[in-house]
Amino acid sequence: MNQCSGFVYAQANEYPNRPIKLIVPFPPGGTLDIISRILMDPFAKSMGQPLIIENKGGGGGSIGANETAKALPDGYSLGVVTSSTAAVNPAVNPRLGYNPIVDFTPIINIAATPNLLAINPTFPANYYHTFFNELRLNPSKYSYASAGTGAIGNVLVEVYKGITGLSMTHIPYRGAGPALVDTISGHVLIVVDNLPSALSFIKDNKLIPIVVSGSRRLNILPDVPTFRELGLEAANLSSFYGFYGPRGLSKEIVDKVSMTMKKILEDPAIRQKIENTGAVIVANSPEDFQTQIKSEYDMYLKIVKNHKITID
């Protein structure tokens, strides 16, 4: 074993011996922030070191993703990876400054979650068909909020518009939290978001869900149709959330973080907290997660090309 590999191995055996930073590439209040904070304390307890969450919003998640890509591969700076940062945004904008396939080391896919379109209660509709007719009769009257240009919600709505011929103006935010705040306050009347971050507002009747992604209707939203059942399969796009690190992260560190997270996700109390947000736990292997990321990226490259989606 050469000196360099011996150093990496020793470092991995001692890992971690100081706090670990976790970069969340969106502001507080969004799904990533919610799930990361559910996992923060049990992860810190299992690893024996604090987990410090840093929210780095902007650019549809690309600012935080770039910071993770440029971090030292020592395991002390990890990131939360999403469909938006690993597949959607790079497919829309190849000039982000990172390559989602070669610049990162996948660790574990934590959970998958549906996306949905929701409206402010003052919108002149309260279920899908009246929503559709309102947009059809008033082209270009309405705007929709998303977590940012190139985020999965942005692409989902652009695909939806292409299929249906409807028109909405995109208003990008620095994350789901700010987008939701402006929608429930009435500054924007339509929002596209992941279910976990929107769910509390739906339960409080501050948002009305209109249509959701998924293979079938959700038990938590039994009256809300899916894009699939409406014949809009191309817009039936879900999200994933996981951990990754920069390129070159050692297998020993990857395996330690992955196995720690898997054990945490086996805890019934933790599972319940995550599933109560509307997410479904995945907890796959680093190798399977790498394959999934590549597959999703290739899929969104085709979607962007077929639907002629460009940056706003």
C-alpha positions as CSV (number, residue, x, y, z in Angstrom):
1,M,0.0,0.0,0.0
2,N,1.5,3.4,-0.9
3,Q,1.7,6.2,1.5
4,C,-1.2,8.1,0.1
5,S,-3.6,5.1,0.2
6,G,-2.4,4.3,3.7
7,F,-3.2,7.8,4.8
8,V,-6.7,7.6,3.3
9,Y,-7.3,4.2,5.0
10,A,-6.1,5.5,8.4
11,Q,-8.2,8.6,8.0
12,A,-11.2,6.4,7.2
13,N,-10.6,4.2,10.2
14,E,-10.5,7.3,12.5
15,Y,-13.5,8.9,10.7
16,P,-15.2,11.0,12.0
17,N,-13.1,12.8,14.7
18,R,-14.7,16.2,14.2
19,P,-18.0,17.7,13.1
20,I,-19.4,16.9,9.7
21,K,-21.0,19.6,7.5
22,L,-24.0,18.7,5.5
23,I,-24.8,21.1,2.6
24,V,-28.5,21.4,1.9
25,P,-28.8,23.1,-1.5
26,F,-32.0,24.9,-0.8
27,P,-33.2,27.4,2.0
28,P,-34.9,26.3,5.2
29,G,-38.6,25.3,4.9
30,G,-38.3,22.9,1.9
31,T,-38.5,19.1,1.8
32,L,-34.7,18.7,1.9
33,D,-34.4,20.8,5.1
34,I,-37.3,18.9,6.8
35,I,-35.9,15.5,6.1
36,S,-32.3,16.5,6.9
37,R,-33.3,17.8,10.3
38,I,-35.2,14.6,11.0
39,L,-32.0,12.7,10.4
40,M,-29.6,15.2,12.0
41,D,-29.7,14.1,15.6
42,P,-29.7,10.3,15.1
43,F,-26.9,10.6,12.6
44,A,-24.8,12.7,15.0
45,K,-25.5,10.2,17.8
46,S,-24.5,7.2,15.6
47,M,-21.4,8.9,14.2
48,G,-20.3,10.4,17.5
49,Q,-19.8,13.8,16.1
50,P,-22.2,16.8,15.4
51,L,-23.9,17.1,12.0
52,I,-24.0,20.8,11.0
53,I,-26.5,21.7,8.4
54,E,-25.7,24.5,6.0
55,N,-28.5,25.8,3.7
56,K,-27.0,27.0,0.5
57,G,-29.9,28.1,-1.7
58,G,-30.0,29.5,-5.2
59,G,-29.6,28.4,-8.8
60,G,-32.2,25.6,-8.5
61,G,-29.8,23.9,-6.1
62,S,-26.7,24.4,-8.2
63,I,-24.9,26.7,-5.7
64,G,-25.0,24.1,-3.0
65,A,-24.1,21.3,-5.4
66,N,-21.1,23.2,-6.6
67,E,-19.9,23.6,-3.1
68,T,-20.1,19.9,-2.4
69,A,-18.3,19.1,-5.7
70,K,-15.4,21.4,-4.7
71,A,-15.1,20.1,-1.1
72,L,-12.2,18.0,0.1
73,P,-12.9,14.3,-0.3
74,D,-12.3,13.7,3.4
75,G,-15.9,13.0,4.5
76,Y,-16.3,16.2,6.5
77,S,-18.3,18.0,3.9
78,L,-21.2,16.0,2.5
79,G,-24.2,17.2,0.5
80,V,-27.8,16.4,0.0
81,V,-28.4,15.4,-3.6
82,T,-31.8,15.7,-5.2
83,S,-33.4,15.0,-8.6
84,S,-33.0,18.7,-9.3
85,T,-29.3,18.9,-8.6
86,A,-28.3,15.5,-10.0
87,A,-30.5,15.2,-13.1
88,V,-32.9,18.0,-13.9
89,N,-30.8,21.2,-13.5
90,P,-27.8,19.7,-15.3
91,A,-30.0,18.5,-18.1
92,V,-31.5,22.0,-18.6
93,N,-28.3,23.9,-18.1
94,P,-25.0,22.1,-19.0
95,R,-23.0,25.2,-17.9
96,L,-23.6,24.8,-14.1
97,G,-20.0,24.2,-13.3
98,Y,-20.3,20.5,-12.3
99,N,-20.9,17.2,-14.0
100,P,-23.5,15.2,-12.0
101,I,-22.0,11.9,-13.0
102,V,-18.3,12.3,-12.5
103,D,-17.9,15.1,-9.9
104,F,-19.6,13.4,-7.0
105,T,-19.6,10.1,-4.9
106,P,-23.1,8.8,-4.3
107,I,-23.7,7.4,-0.8
108,I,-27.4,6.6,-0.3
109,N,-30.8,7.5,-1.6
110,I,-32.8,8.2,1.5
111,A,-36.3,8.7,0.2
112,A,-38.5,9.4,-2.8
113,T,-41.5,11.8,-2.8
114,P,-44.2,12.9,-5.1
115,N,-44.5,16.4,-6.6
116,L,-47.7,18.3,-6.8
117,L,-49.4,21.4,-8.2
118,A,-51.2,23.4,-5.5
119,I,-53.1,26.7,-5.4
120,N,-53.9,29.5,-3.0
121,P,-57.5,29.1,-1.7
122,T,-58.4,32.4,-3.5
123,F,-57.7,30.9,-6.9
124,P,-61.1,30.6,-8.7
125,A,-61.1,26.8,-8.8
126,N,-60.8,24.0,-6.2
127,Y,-60.2,20.8,-8.1
128,Y,-58.3,19.8,-11.2
129,H,-60.9,20.2,-14.0
130,T,-62.0,23.7,-12.9
131,F,-58.3,24.6,-12.5
132,F,-57.6,23.4,-16.0
133,N,-60.6,25.4,-17.4
134,E,-59.6,28.6,-15.6
135,L,-56.1,28.4,-17.2
136,R,-57.5,27.5,-20.6
137,L,-60.0,30.4,-20.6
138,N,-57.4,32.9,-19.3
139,P,-54.1,32.2,-21.1
140,S,-51.0,33.9,-19.6
141,K,-53.1,35.4,-16.7
142,Y,-51.5,33.3,-14.0
143,S,-48.0,32.6,-12.7
144,Y,-46.5,29.7,-10.8
145,A,-43.9,29.6,-8.2
146,S,-41.1,27.0,-8.0
147,A,-38.0,26.2,-6.0
148,G,-35.9,27.7,-8.8
149,T,-35.0,27.7,-12.5
150,G,-33.9,24.2,-13.4
151,A,-35.5,22.6,-10.3
152,I,-37.7,19.6,-10.9
153,G,-40.9,21.5,-10.3
154,N,-39.9,24.0,-13.0
155,V,-39.3,21.2,-15.6
156,L,-42.5,19.4,-14.5
157,V,-44.7,22.4,-15.2
158,E,-43.0,23.2,-18.5
159,V,-43.7,19.6,-19.5
160,Y,-47.3,19.9,-18.3
161,K,-47.7,23.1,-20.3
162,G,-46.3,21.5,-23.4
163,I,-48.7,18.6,-23.2
164,T,-51.8,20.6,-22.4
165,G,-51.1,23.8,-24.3
166,L,-51.8,25.9,-21.2
167,S,-49.8,29.0,-20.3
168,M,-48.4,30.1,-17.0
169,T,-45.5,32.4,-16.3
170,H,-42.6,30.9,-14.2
171,I,-41.5,32.8,-11.1
172,P,-38.4,31.1,-9.7
173,Y,-37.4,31.3,-6.0
174,R,-34.3,30.4,-4.1
175,G,-36.1,27.3,-2.8
176,A,-39.4,25.8,-1.9
177,G,-39.7,27.6,1.4
178,P,-39.8,31.1,-0.1
179,A,-42.0,29.9,-2.9
180,L,-44.6,28.4,-0.5
181,V,-44.6,31.6,1.6
182,D,-45.4,33.8,-1.3
183,T,-48.1,31.4,-2.5
184,I,-49.9,31.1,0.8
185,S,-49.7,34.9,1.1
186,G,-51.3,35.3,-2.3
187,H,-48.4,37.0,-4.1
188,V,-48.5,34.0,-6.5
189,L,-51.6,31.7,-6.8
190,I,-50.0,28.5,-8.1
191,V,-47.0,26.6,-6.7
192,V,-45.3,23.4,-7.8
193,D,-43.5,21.6,-4.9
194,N,-42.6,18.3,-3.3
195,L,-45.3,17.0,-1.1
196,P,-43.4,17.0,2.3
197,S,-42.8,20.7,2.4
198,A,-46.3,21.6,1.1
199,L,-48.2,19.1,3.3
200,S,-48.5,21.1,6.5
201,F,-50.0,24.0,4.5
202,I,-52.5,21.6,2.8
203,K,-53.5,20.3,6.2
204,D,-54.0,23.9,7.5
205,N,-56.2,24.7,4.4
206,K,-53.7,27.3,3.3
207,L,-53.1,25.4,0.0
208,I,-55.4,23.3,-2.1
209,P,-53.7,20.3,-3.9
210,I,-54.8,20.0,-7.5
211,V,-52.7,17.2,-9.1
212,V,-49.9,15.0,-7.8
213,S,-47.3,12.7,-9.3
214,G,-47.4,9.0,-8.5
215,S,-48.3,5.5,-9.8
216,R,-51.6,5.8,-7.9
217,R,-53.5,8.2,-5.7
218,L,-51.9,8.8,-2.3
219,N,-53.6,7.6,0.9
220,I,-52.8,11.0,2.4
221,L,-54.5,12.8,-0.5
222,P,-57.2,10.4,-1.7
223,D,-59.2,13.0,-3.6
224,V,-56.3,14.4,-5.6
225,P,-55.8,12.8,-9.1
226,T,-52.4,11.9,-10.4
227,F,-50.9,13.1,-13.6
228,R,-51.0,9.5,-14.8
229,E,-54.7,9.0,-14.4
230,L,-55.3,12.3,-16.2
231,G,-53.4,11.0,-19.2
232,L,-50.4,13.2,-18.5
233,E,-47.7,10.6,-17.9
234,A,-44.9,12.7,-19.2
235,A,-45.5,15.1,-16.3
236,N,-45.7,12.3,-13.7
237,L,-42.3,13.1,-12.2
238,S,-41.2,12.3,-8.7
239,S,-38.2,13.4,-6.7
240,F,-35.5,11.7,-4.7
241,Y,-33.3,12.8,-1.8
242,G,-30.0,11.3,-0.7
243,F,-26.5,11.9,0.6
244,Y,-23.4,12.3,-1.6
245,G,-19.9,13.6,-1.3
246,P,-17.3,15.1,-3.7
247,R,-15.5,12.9,-6.2
248,G,-12.7,10.8,-4.7
249,L,-14.5,10.0,-1.4
250,S,-13.0,6.7,-0.1
251,K,-15.0,3.5,-0.1
252,E,-14.4,3.1,3.6
253,I,-16.1,6.5,4.3
254,V,-18.9,5.9,1.8
255,D,-19.6,2.5,3.4
256,K,-19.6,3.9,6.9
257,V,-22.0,6.8,6.2
258,S,-24.2,4.5,4.1
259,M,-24.4,1.8,6.7
260,T,-25.1,4.3,9.4
261,M,-27.9,5.9,7.5
262,K,-29.4,2.5,6.7
263,K,-29.4,1.6,10.3
264,I,-31.1,4.9,11.2
265,L,-33.7,4.4,8.5
266,E,-34.6,1.0,10.0
267,D,-35.7,2.7,13.2
268,P,-39.6,2.6,13.2
269,A,-39.8,6.1,14.8
270,I,-37.6,7.7,12.2
271,R,-39.3,5.9,9.4
272,Q,-42.7,7.1,10.7
273,K,-41.5,10.7,10.8
274,I,-40.3,10.6,7.2
275,E,-43.3,8.7,5.9
276,N,-45.6,11.1,7.6
277,T,-44.3,13.8,5.3
278,G,-45.5,11.8,2.3
279,A,-42.1,10.4,1.4
280,V,-41.2,6.8,0.8
281,I,-37.9,5.4,2.2
282,V,-35.5,3.9,-0.3
283,A,-32.2,3.3,1.5
284,N,-30.4,1.7,-1.4
285,S,-26.7,0.9,-1.8
286,P,-24.1,3.4,-3.1
287,E,-23.7,1.4,-6.3
288,D,-27.5,1.3,-6.9
289,F,-27.8,5.0,-6.2
290,Q,-25.0,5.8,-8.7
291,T,-26.9,3.8,-11.3
292,Q,-30.2,5.6,-10.5
293,I,-28.6,9.0,-10.8
294,K,-27.2,8.2,-14.2
295,S,-30.6,6.8,-15.3
296,E,-32.4,9.9,-14.1
297,Y,-29.9,12.2,-15.7
298,D,-30.3,10.4,-19.1
299,M,-34.1,10.5,-18.7
300,Y,-34.1,14.3,-18.1
301,L,-31.8,14.9,-21.0
302,K,-34.4,13.3,-23.2
303,I,-37.3,15.2,-21.6
304,V,-35.5,18.5,-22.1
305,K,-34.8,17.7,-25.7
306,N,-38.2,16.3,-26.5
307,H,-40.1,19.2,-24.9
308,K,-37.6,21.9,-26.0
309,I,-37.2,23.2,-22.5
310,T,-34.7,26.1,-22.1
311,I,-33.6,28.3,-19.2
312,D,-35.9,31.2,-18.5
